[in-house]
Amino acid sequence: MIRLAAFAIALLWGTAATGVAAERPNIVLIYADDLGWRDVGYQGTDFYETPVLDAFAKQGMTFSAGYACAGNCAPSRACLLSGQYTPRHHLYAVGSTDRGAKNEMRLVPVPNSKGLSPQNFTLAEALKEAGYVTGHFGKWHLSGKDGADPSEQGFDETFDSFGDGPLVEGTETNKKGPPADPKGVFTLTDMACQFIEKNQDRPFFCYLPHHAIHGPLQGQKTTVAKFEAKPKGDQHKSVMYAACTYDLDESVGRLLKKLDDLGLAEKTLVIFTSDNGATPQSLQEPLRGNKGGYYEGGIREPFLVRWPGKIKPGSQSDVPVIQVDLYPTILDAAGIEVPEGKVLDGESLLPLLTGTGELKREAIFWHFPGYLNQPVTRGRELDVRTGFRSRPVTVINKDHWKLHLFHEEWVLDGGQAKLPENGAVELYDLQNDIGERNDLSASNPEKRDELIADVLRWHQHVGAIVPSEPNPAYSPGKKGNSKRNK
């Protein structure tokens, strides 16, 4: 039904007058890899520099509470392109959900999908069948045995590279590029610019998911020298991290200039964000945690949207938004109906972006029913001790209140009846405690129980699977039974 409905839209689009076609905005979505909330100048980094993004933030709307849908790469990308939370597509982690010491896992994790199913109707497919030409340039990370390549999920053109030649479609790897093209940021951007120029007379969707600044870190020689000569900050000190971020920022400037040169800036909606938080190489204080975890440092991202004439320059929003919102937002901006039969978990941000209204929803959610090794900054004491970034958890953010529901304690230690002593939940007031330092689950049981009820209803709504089988290999404290992180 989805494809038939979309095909009908495409037929209508194909017969539309040229004047109507010109009204539809072009869409550019730039997606960084591992760029943290505090890694950009406008968020207060004390060492890195992002002059292009800082200027971009003054040209459109900045979301201070913009979120990725997961703590690491593949699930975030699956949520972004499917418009659905993780329980619907079952892609929760990179590789597997049992990463870490098996003897320290109290539950058998929910199995992980190996890619985004080709049956999942993507944003690219929806735009393509409504008349857009679609291009993908960069990291994919959604193929695998259960997934499909970009050309099979709605992209007319697809290209990936680290700057030293094209990669086979769907390749999953990460490495340095040539010295003058760190992580291939300029090659990917140049390919995106060529796509834009070639299709400047028709509506286009350009998806540019960079490999930067994911390790191994790399920067141009001149950029590295620039930061070697600069005094280090109290929080941010890594020269190579700064250089990689600066070069990524420069590449964004190259694409924005192409839009200006072609006279397309006024008719192009540009979005910039990142797939998850920074690695522990880059502290995110006052945010707690890093990539792979579900404290704010693992999921809160730079989130910028520019659409001249529609979005007021320099506007800001503190409303929590999440990347599943981008699918309905882009369709709304393009005047495209949601394809029949397609389930979307997000909400169009157009009322916020244009200042014409508010969002209807009350909460946003995360669901990770597995294990990721390697502790994060200020992680849970249990996780730090046993070597995990995250254990099975569901998280809700509702009206500046954030609750973590930890599956192990909830399932095995008495659930709600044994709160607060079993430690199954943590509750934070993000308005007054953005660093998640003061757990209020014991002192505010009314709010705690309200959010627990919301989480349980959401589990039912999206069909979330909570791990419930005790792990027979659980033997805490035993050494030598671990799996290396990817």
C-alpha positions as CSV (number, residue, x, y, z in Angstrom):
1,M,0.0,0.0,0.0
2,I,2.8,2.4,0.8
3,R,4.4,2.1,-2.6
4,L,1.1,2.3,-4.5
5,A,0.2,5.5,-2.6
6,A,3.6,7.0,-3.2
7,F,3.4,6.1,-6.8
8,A,0.1,7.9,-7.2
9,I,1.7,11.0,-5.6
10,A,4.6,10.7,-8.0
11,L,2.2,10.7,-11.0
12,L,0.5,13.8,-9.7
13,W,3.9,15.4,-9.2
14,G,5.0,14.5,-12.7
15,T,2.0,16.4,-14.2
16,A,2.4,19.4,-11.9
17,A,3.1,22.8,-13.5
18,T,6.7,24.1,-13.5
19,G,5.6,27.0,-11.2
20,V,4.3,24.5,-8.6
21,A,7.5,22.4,-8.8
22,A,9.6,25.5,-8.0
23,E,7.8,25.9,-4.7
24,R,9.0,22.7,-3.3
25,P,12.2,23.2,-1.2
26,N,15.4,21.4,-1.9
27,I,16.5,19.3,1.2
28,V,20.1,19.0,2.4
29,L,20.8,16.9,5.5
30,I,24.3,17.0,6.8
31,Y,25.0,14.3,9.4
32,A,28.2,14.3,11.4
33,D,29.7,11.2,13.1
34,D,30.4,11.3,16.8
35,L,30.2,15.1,17.0
36,G,29.2,16.0,20.6
37,W,26.9,18.7,21.9
38,R,29.8,20.7,23.4
39,D,32.1,20.2,20.4
40,V,30.9,23.3,18.5
41,G,31.7,26.9,19.1
42,Y,28.2,28.1,19.7
43,Q,27.7,25.5,22.5
44,G,30.8,26.8,24.4
45,T,33.8,24.6,23.5
46,D,36.9,26.1,25.0
47,F,39.4,24.8,22.4
48,Y,37.7,23.6,19.2
49,E,36.6,26.1,16.5
50,T,33.6,25.8,14.2
51,P,33.2,29.2,12.5
52,V,30.9,27.9,9.7
53,L,28.5,26.2,12.1
54,D,28.5,29.2,14.4
55,A,27.5,31.4,11.5
56,F,24.9,28.8,10.4
57,A,23.4,28.9,13.9
58,K,22.7,32.7,13.4
59,Q,21.0,32.1,10.0
60,G,18.3,29.7,11.2
61,M,17.0,27.9,14.3
62,T,19.2,26.3,17.0
63,F,17.7,23.6,19.1
64,S,19.5,23.4,22.4
65,A,17.7,20.1,23.2
66,G,18.1,18.3,19.9
67,Y,18.6,14.5,20.3
68,A,19.8,11.5,18.3
69,C,17.6,8.4,18.7
70,A,20.4,6.2,20.0
71,G,23.7,6.3,21.7
72,N,25.6,5.0,18.7
73,C,25.8,5.0,15.0
74,A,23.8,2.4,13.2
75,P,20.5,2.7,15.2
76,S,20.6,6.4,15.0
77,R,20.8,6.2,11.2
78,A,18.1,3.6,11.0
79,C,15.8,5.9,13.1
80,L,16.7,8.9,11.0
81,L,15.8,7.4,7.7
82,S,12.9,5.2,8.8
83,G,11.3,7.8,11.0
84,Q,10.8,5.1,13.6
85,Y,12.1,4.4,17.1
86,T,14.4,1.4,17.6
87,P,11.7,-1.1,18.8
88,R,10.0,-0.9,15.4
89,H,13.1,-1.8,13.3
90,H,15.1,-3.7,16.0
91,L,18.4,-2.1,15.1
92,Y,19.8,-1.2,18.6
93,A,23.5,-1.3,18.3
94,V,26.5,-1.7,15.9
95,G,27.1,-5.4,15.4
96,S,25.4,-6.9,18.4
97,T,23.7,-6.2,21.7
98,D,25.9,-8.4,23.8
99,R,29.1,-6.4,23.7
100,G,31.1,-6.7,26.9
101,A,31.8,-9.2,29.6
102,K,29.2,-11.9,29.3
103,N,29.5,-13.0,32.9
104,E,28.5,-9.4,34.0
105,M,25.3,-9.4,32.0
106,R,22.3,-10.3,34.2
107,L,19.9,-10.7,31.3
108,V,20.0,-12.2,27.8
109,P,19.9,-9.2,25.5
110,V,17.3,-8.7,22.8
111,P,18.8,-9.7,19.5
112,N,20.0,-7.0,17.2
113,S,18.9,-6.6,13.5
114,K,21.8,-6.6,11.1
115,G,20.8,-3.6,9.0
116,L,17.6,-1.6,8.1
117,S,15.1,-3.9,6.4
118,P,14.4,-3.0,2.7
119,Q,10.7,-3.3,3.7
120,N,11.0,-0.2,5.8
121,F,9.9,2.7,3.6
122,T,12.6,5.3,4.0
123,L,12.6,9.1,3.8
124,A,14.5,8.9,0.6
125,E,11.9,6.6,-0.9
126,A,9.1,8.9,0.1
127,L,10.8,11.9,-1.4
128,K,11.8,10.0,-4.6
129,E,8.4,8.8,-5.3
130,A,7.0,12.3,-4.8
131,G,9.3,13.6,-7.5
132,Y,12.6,14.4,-5.8
133,V,15.9,13.3,-7.1
134,T,17.8,11.8,-4.2
135,G,21.6,11.5,-3.5
136,H,23.6,9.9,-0.7
137,F,27.2,10.8,-0.2
138,G,29.1,9.2,2.7
139,K,28.6,6.7,5.5
140,W,25.7,4.3,5.3
141,H,26.0,1.6,8.0
142,L,22.6,0.1,7.4
143,S,23.3,-2.8,5.0
144,G,24.2,-6.1,6.7
145,K,22.4,-9.4,6.2
146,D,19.0,-7.9,7.3
147,G,19.5,-4.6,5.5
148,A,20.0,-3.1,2.1
149,D,22.2,-0.7,0.3
150,P,21.4,3.0,-0.4
151,S,20.4,2.3,-4.0
152,E,17.9,-0.2,-2.7
153,Q,16.4,2.2,-0.3
154,G,15.5,5.2,-2.3
155,F,18.7,6.9,-3.5
156,D,19.2,7.6,-7.1
157,E,22.9,8.3,-6.6
158,T,25.2,7.0,-3.9
159,F,28.9,7.5,-3.3
160,D,31.2,6.8,-0.4
161,S,34.9,7.4,0.0
162,F,37.6,8.3,2.5
163,G,39.1,10.6,-0.2
164,D,41.2,7.9,-1.8
165,G,38.8,6.5,-4.3
166,P,35.2,5.1,-4.2
167,L,34.2,2.4,-1.7
168,V,32.0,-0.5,-2.6
169,E,28.4,0.4,-1.9
170,G,27.4,-0.5,1.7
171,T,31.0,-0.8,2.9
172,E,31.3,-0.5,6.7
173,T,34.7,0.6,7.8
174,N,36.5,3.7,9.2
175,K,40.0,5.0,8.4
176,K,42.0,8.1,7.6
177,G,42.0,9.7,4.2
178,P,44.7,11.5,2.3
179,P,46.5,14.2,4.3
180,A,44.8,17.0,2.4
181,D,41.4,15.3,2.7
182,P,40.9,14.0,6.3
183,K,38.2,11.4,6.5
184,G,37.2,12.3,3.0
185,V,35.3,15.3,4.1
186,F,36.1,17.4,1.0
187,T,35.6,14.5,-1.5
188,L,32.2,13.7,-0.1
189,T,31.2,17.4,0.0
190,D,32.5,17.9,-3.6
191,M,30.4,15.0,-4.8
192,A,27.4,16.4,-3.0
193,C,28.0,19.8,-4.6
194,Q,28.2,18.1,-8.1
195,F,24.9,16.4,-7.4
196,I,23.3,19.7,-6.3
197,E,24.6,21.6,-9.4
198,K,23.5,18.9,-11.8
199,N,20.0,18.9,-10.3
200,Q,19.6,22.6,-9.5
201,D,16.5,22.9,-11.7
202,R,14.5,20.2,-9.9
203,P,13.8,19.4,-6.3
204,F,16.6,17.4,-4.7
205,F,17.3,15.6,-1.4
206,C,21.0,15.5,-0.6
207,Y,22.0,13.3,2.3
208,L,25.6,13.9,3.4
209,P,26.6,11.6,6.3
210,H,30.2,12.2,7.0
211,H,32.8,9.8,8.5
212,A,34.2,12.6,10.5
213,I,34.9,13.0,13.3
214,H,34.8,9.3,14.2
215,G,38.2,7.8,14.9
216,P,40.9,7.5,13.7
217,L,41.1,11.2,14.0
218,Q,42.8,13.2,11.3
219,G,43.3,16.8,10.2
220,Q,45.0,18.7,7.4
221,K,48.6,19.6,8.3
222,T,47.8,23.4,8.4
223,T,44.8,22.7,10.6
224,V,46.8,20.6,13.0
225,A,49.5,23.3,13.2
226,K,46.9,25.9,14.0
227,F,45.7,24.0,17.1
228,E,49.2,22.9,18.1
229,A,49.9,26.6,18.5
230,K,46.7,27.4,20.4
231,P,46.5,27.3,24.2
232,K,44.5,24.2,25.4
233,G,41.2,24.6,27.1
234,D,40.3,23.4,30.6
235,Q,37.9,20.8,29.1
236,H,38.9,20.3,25.5
237,K,42.6,19.7,24.8
238,S,43.0,17.2,21.9
239,V,44.7,18.9,18.9
240,M,43.7,16.1,16.6
241,Y,40.1,16.2,17.8
242,A,40.0,19.9,17.2
243,A,41.6,19.6,13.8
244,C,39.2,17.0,12.6
245,T,36.2,19.1,13.8
246,Y,37.6,22.2,12.1
247,D,38.0,20.5,8.8
248,L,34.5,19.0,9.0
249,D,33.2,22.5,9.7
250,E,35.2,23.9,6.6
251,S,33.5,21.2,4.4
252,V,30.1,22.4,5.5
253,G,31.1,25.9,4.4
254,R,32.0,24.6,1.0
255,L,28.5,23.1,0.5
256,L,26.7,26.2,1.8
257,K,28.8,28.4,-0.6
258,K,27.7,26.1,-3.5
259,L,24.1,26.8,-2.6
260,D,24.8,30.5,-2.6
261,D,26.7,30.4,-5.9
262,L,23.9,28.6,-7.6
263,G,21.2,31.0,-6.1
264,L,19.6,28.0,-4.3
265,A,20.0,29.1,-0.7
266,E,16.6,30.7,-0.5
267,K,14.8,27.6,-1.7
268,T,16.8,25.0,0.3
269,L,16.1,23.6,3.7
270,V,19.4,22.7,5.3
271,I,19.7,20.5,8.5
272,F,22.9,19.8,10.4
273,T,23.1,17.3,13.3
274,S,25.1,14.3,14.5
275,D,24.4,10.6,15.1
276,N,25.5,10.4,18.7
277,G,27.6,12.0,21.4
278,A,31.3,12.4,21.5
279,T,33.8,9.7,22.6
280,P,35.4,10.1,26.0
281,Q,38.3,12.0,24.2
282,S,36.0,15.0,24.3
283,L,34.3,15.7,27.6
284,Q,30.8,17.0,27.3
285,E,30.4,18.7,30.7
286,P,28.0,19.9,32.0
287,L,26.5,16.9,30.3
288,R,27.0,13.5,31.7
289,G,28.3,10.6,29.7
290,N,29.5,10.0,26.1
291,K,28.8,8.0,23.0
292,G,27.1,4.7,23.7
293,G,25.3,5.8,26.8
294,Y,21.9,7.3,27.4
295,Y,22.8,10.1,29.7
296,E,22.7,13.5,28.0
297,G,26.3,13.4,26.7
298,G,25.5,10.3,24.6
299,I,22.4,11.5,22.9
300,R,22.1,15.3,23.0
301,E,23.5,16.8,19.7
302,P,24.2,20.0,17.8
303,F,20.9,20.5,15.9
304,L,20.6,23.3,13.4
305,V,18.0,24.1,10.7
306,R,18.1,26.9,8.1
307,W,15.4,27.8,5.6
308,P,15.7,31.5,4.5
309,G,12.3,33.3,4.4
310,K,10.6,30.6,6.5
311,I,12.8,30.3,9.6
312,K,13.7,33.5,11.5
313,P,17.5,34.0,11.6
314,G,19.0,33.6,15.0
315,S,16.0,31.9,16.4
316,Q,16.3,29.4,19.2
317,S,14.2,26.6,20.8
318,D,14.6,24.8,24.0
319,V,11.8,22.3,23.1
320,P,13.2,18.7,23.1
321,V,13.3,17.4,19.5
322,I,14.6,14.1,18.2
323,Q,15.7,12.8,14.9
324,V,12.6,10.8,14.1
325,D,11.0,14.2,13.8
326,L,13.0,14.9,10.6
327,Y,11.0,12.5,8.4
328,P,7.6,14.1,9.0
329,T,9.2,17.6,9.1
330,I,10.8,17.2,5.6
331,L,7.6,15.8,4.1
332,D,5.6,18.6,5.7
333,A,8.0,21.2,4.3
334,A,7.7,19.7,0.9
335,G,3.9,19.4,1.0
336,I,4.0,15.6,0.8
337,E,1.5,13.5,2.6
338,V,2.8,10.7,4.8
339,P,2.6,7.5,2.6
340,E,-0.3,5.4,3.3
341,G,0.5,2.6,5.8
342,K,3.8,4.2,6.9
343,V,4.1,4.5,10.7
344,L,6.1,7.5,11.9
345,D,7.0,8.1,15.5
346,G,8.1,11.7,15.2
347,E,6.2,14.9,14.7
348,S,6.7,17.7,12.2
349,L,8.8,20.5,13.6
350,L,7.4,23.0,11.1
351,P,5.3,24.8,13.7
352,L,8.3,25.4,15.8
353,L,10.6,26.3,12.9
354,T,8.1,28.9,11.5
355,G,6.9,30.2,14.8
356,T,3.3,29.2,14.0
357,G,2.6,26.7,16.8
358,E,3.8,24.2,19.3
359,L,4.3,20.4,19.3
360,K,1.4,18.2,20.3
361,R,3.4,15.3,21.9
362,E,4.3,15.2,25.6
363,A,7.4,13.1,25.5
364,I,10.3,11.5,23.5
365,F,11.8,8.1,24.2
366,W,14.9,5.8,23.8
367,H,15.0,2.0,24.0
368,F,18.2,0.0,24.2
369,P,17.6,-3.6,25.4
370,G,21.3,-4.7,25.3
371,Y,24.9,-4.1,26.4
372,L,27.7,-1.9,25.2
373,N,31.2,-2.2,26.7
374,Q,33.7,0.6,27.5
375,P,32.6,3.0,30.3
376,V,31.7,6.6,29.7
377,T,32.4,9.8,31.7
378,R,30.4,9.8,34.9
379,G,28.6,6.6,34.0
380,R,26.6,4.5,36.6
381,E,28.9,3.1,39.3
382,L,27.8,-0.5,38.3
383,D,28.7,0.2,34.7
384,V,32.1,1.7,35.4
385,R,33.0,-1.2,37.6
386,T,32.0,-3.8,35.1
387,G,33.2,-2.1,32.0
388,F,29.9,-1.0,30.3
389,R,28.7,2.2,28.6
390,S,25.2,1.0,28.8
391,R,23.1,-1.8,30.1
392,P,19.5,-2.5,29.0
393,V,17.5,0.6,29.5
394,T,14.4,2.7,28.4
395,V,14.5,6.4,28.7
396,I,11.8,9.1,28.6
397,N,12.2,12.9,28.4
398,K,8.9,14.6,29.3
399,D,8.5,18.3,30.1
400,H,12.2,18.7,31.3
401,W,11.9,15.5,33.4
402,K,14.1,12.5,32.4
403,L,13.7,9.0,33.7
404,H,16.0,6.0,33.1
405,L,14.3,2.6,33.6
406,F,17.0,-0.1,33.9
407,H,15.7,-3.4,32.7
408,E,17.9,-5.7,34.9
409,E,16.7,-4.2,38.2
410,W,13.2,-3.8,36.9
411,V,12.8,-7.4,35.8
412,L,15.0,-9.2,38.4
413,D,14.8,-7.1,41.5
414,G,11.1,-6.6,42.1
415,G,10.3,-3.8,39.7
416,Q,8.1,-1.0,40.9
417,A,7.2,-2.7,44.1
418,K,10.8,-2.6,45.3
419,L,11.5,1.1,44.4
420,P,13.5,3.0,45.3
421,E,15.9,0.5,47.0
422,N,16.4,-1.7,43.9
423,G,17.8,1.1,41.8
424,A,15.6,0.3,38.8
425,V,15.0,3.9,37.9
426,E,16.8,7.3,38.0
427,L,14.9,10.6,37.7
428,Y,16.4,13.9,36.8
429,D,15.1,17.5,36.5
430,L,17.0,18.6,33.4
431,Q,15.8,22.2,33.8
432,N,17.8,22.5,37.0
433,D,20.2,19.6,36.6
434,I,21.3,19.2,33.0
435,G,24.3,17.2,34.2
436,E,22.1,14.4,35.7
437,R,23.8,14.6,39.1
438,N,20.9,14.6,41.5
439,D,18.7,11.5,41.3
440,L,15.2,12.5,42.5
441,S,13.5,9.1,42.1
442,A,13.2,8.6,45.9
443,S,12.3,12.2,46.8
444,N,9.7,12.7,44.1
445,P,7.8,9.4,43.8
446,E,4.8,11.0,42.2
447,K,6.7,12.2,39.2
448,R,8.7,9.0,39.1
449,D,5.6,6.9,39.0
450,E,4.0,9.1,36.4
451,L,6.9,8.7,34.0
452,I,7.2,4.9,34.7
453,A,3.5,4.6,33.6
454,D,4.3,6.6,30.5
455,V,7.2,4.3,29.6
456,L,5.1,1.2,30.1
457,R,2.4,2.6,27.9
458,W,5.0,3.5,25.3
459,H,6.4,-0.1,25.4
460,Q,2.9,-1.3,24.5
461,H,2.4,1.3,21.8
462,V,5.6,0.6,19.9
463,G,5.9,-3.1,20.7
464,A,9.1,-2.7,22.6
465,I,10.7,-5.9,23.8
466,V,12.2,-5.8,27.3
467,P,14.8,-8.5,28.0
468,S,13.4,-10.9,30.6
469,E,15.4,-14.1,30.5
470,P,18.1,-14.4,33.2
471,N,21.6,-14.9,31.7
472,P,22.8,-18.4,32.6
473,A,26.4,-17.3,32.1
474,Y,26.1,-14.5,34.7
475,S,28.9,-14.8,37.2
476,P,29.9,-11.4,38.5
477,G,33.6,-10.7,39.1
478,K,34.9,-13.5,36.9
479,K,37.8,-12.4,34.6
480,G,38.6,-13.0,31.0
481,N,35.1,-13.4,29.5
482,S,34.6,-10.3,27.4
483,K,34.1,-9.2,23.8
484,R,36.2,-6.4,22.3
485,N,34.4,-3.2,21.3
486,K,34.2,-2.2,17.7
